[in-house]
Amino acid sequence: MQLIKISSLCLCILCFLTVDCFAFRCGSGLVTSGDTKTQVTVTCGKPTSKEKACEGRQTSARTDKNGKTIKSKKCAHKVDIWYYNCGDNDYIYALTFENGKLTKESNEGRGKGKSDCLGK
């Protein structure tokens, strides 16, 4: 009975310590979280499209010397998002980079046309 309790406790601890990790397959290549933009480009080729985004936009207000309130918006966290259209029989994938490192993969719906996920 003691062995079952210890095993259960170890399993619970192991579940909490797991890292959120993923892999994106493009052709015969595979990229994972932590890979650089260069590694992704070499493995997967050029993305279908790219965009820059802001996560956690902060709004601040201050008062000038005349008592007028001036509001300003600041981007707290800039990210780059690369999109790969994997064609008719697959999806469009968004790869998010923070500080030049791959941090997230998400699905953006069904792909269309020829696949851009053939790798190099």
C-alpha positions in Angstrom: 0.0 0.0 0.0 2.9 2.4 0.8 4.4 1.7 -2.6 1.2 2.7 -4.3 1.0 6.0 -2.4 4.7 6.8 -3.2 4.2 5.9 -6.9 1.0 8.0 -7.1 2.8 11.0 -5.5 5.8 10.7 -7.9 3.4 10.5 -10.9 1.6 13.7 -9.7 4.9 15.5 -9.3 6.1 14.4 -12.7 2.8 15.7 -14.3 3.3 19.1 -12.7 6.9 19.4 -13.9 6.3 18.6 -17.5 7.2 21.4 -19.9 4.8 22.7 -22.5 6.5 21.4 -25.6 5.4 20.9 -29.2 6.8 20.0 -32.6 6.0 21.2 -36.1 6.7 19.0 -39.0 7.4 20.5 -42.4 8.3 17.9 -45.0 10.9 15.6 -43.4 12.0 18.3 -41.0 10.9 19.0 -37.5 11.1 22.2 -35.4 10.4 22.5 -31.7 10.0 25.1 -29.0 13.3 26.9 -28.4 14.5 26.8 -32.1 15.7 30.0 -33.6 14.2 31.8 -36.6 17.3 30.7 -38.6 16.8 27.1 -37.6 13.1 27.2 -38.6 14.0 28.8 -42.0 16.7 26.3 -42.7 14.4 23.4 -41.8 11.0 24.6 -43.2 11.9 27.2 -45.8 10.3 30.6 -46.0 6.9 31.0 -44.4 3.8 31.8 -46.4 3.5 35.1 -44.6 4.8 36.9 -41.5 3.5 39.5 -39.1 4.5 41.4 -36.0 2.1 41.5 -33.1 1.8 42.9 -29.6 0.8 40.9 -26.7 -0.2 42.6 -23.4 -0.6 46.2 -24.7 -0.4 48.6 -21.8 -2.2 51.9 -21.7 -0.9 54.7 -19.4 -2.1 58.2 -18.7 -0.2 61.2 -17.4 -1.0 64.8 -16.9 0.9 67.6 -18.6 1.9 70.9 -17.1 -1.5 72.5 -18.2 -3.5 69.8 -16.5 -4.4 68.0 -19.6 -4.5 64.1 -19.5 -2.4 62.5 -22.1 -3.0 58.8 -22.8 -0.3 56.6 -24.4 -0.2 52.9 -25.5 2.9 50.8 -25.2 3.5 47.3 -26.4 4.6 45.2 -23.4 5.6 42.2 -25.4 6.4 42.1 -29.1 6.2 38.8 -31.0 6.8 37.7 -34.6 4.2 35.3 -36.1 5.1 33.2 -39.1 2.3 31.4 -41.0 2.8 28.2 -43.0 -0.1 27.1 -45.3 0.2 23.3 -45.5 -2.3 22.9 -48.3 -5.7 21.5 -49.1 -5.3 18.3 -47.0 -3.9 20.1 -43.9 -4.0 23.3 -41.9 -2.4 26.8 -41.7 0.0 26.8 -38.8 1.1 29.9 -36.9 4.6 29.8 -35.3 5.1 32.5 -32.6 8.6 33.7 -31.9 9.6 35.7 -28.8 13.1 37.2 -28.6 14.0 35.2 -31.8 13.0 31.8 -30.3 10.0 29.6 -31.2 7.6 29.6 -28.3 4.2 28.5 -29.6 2.5 26.7 -32.4 -1.2 27.2 -33.2 -3.7 26.1 -35.9 -5.3 28.8 -37.9 -7.9 26.8 -39.9 -7.8 24.7 -43.0 -5.1 25.3 -45.6 -5.8 26.0 -49.3 -4.0 25.2 -52.5 -0.4 23.9 -52.7 1.5 23.2 -49.5 4.2 25.5 -48.3 5.2 22.9 -45.6 7.5 20.7 -47.7 10.7 21.7 -45.9 14.1 21.9 -47.6 
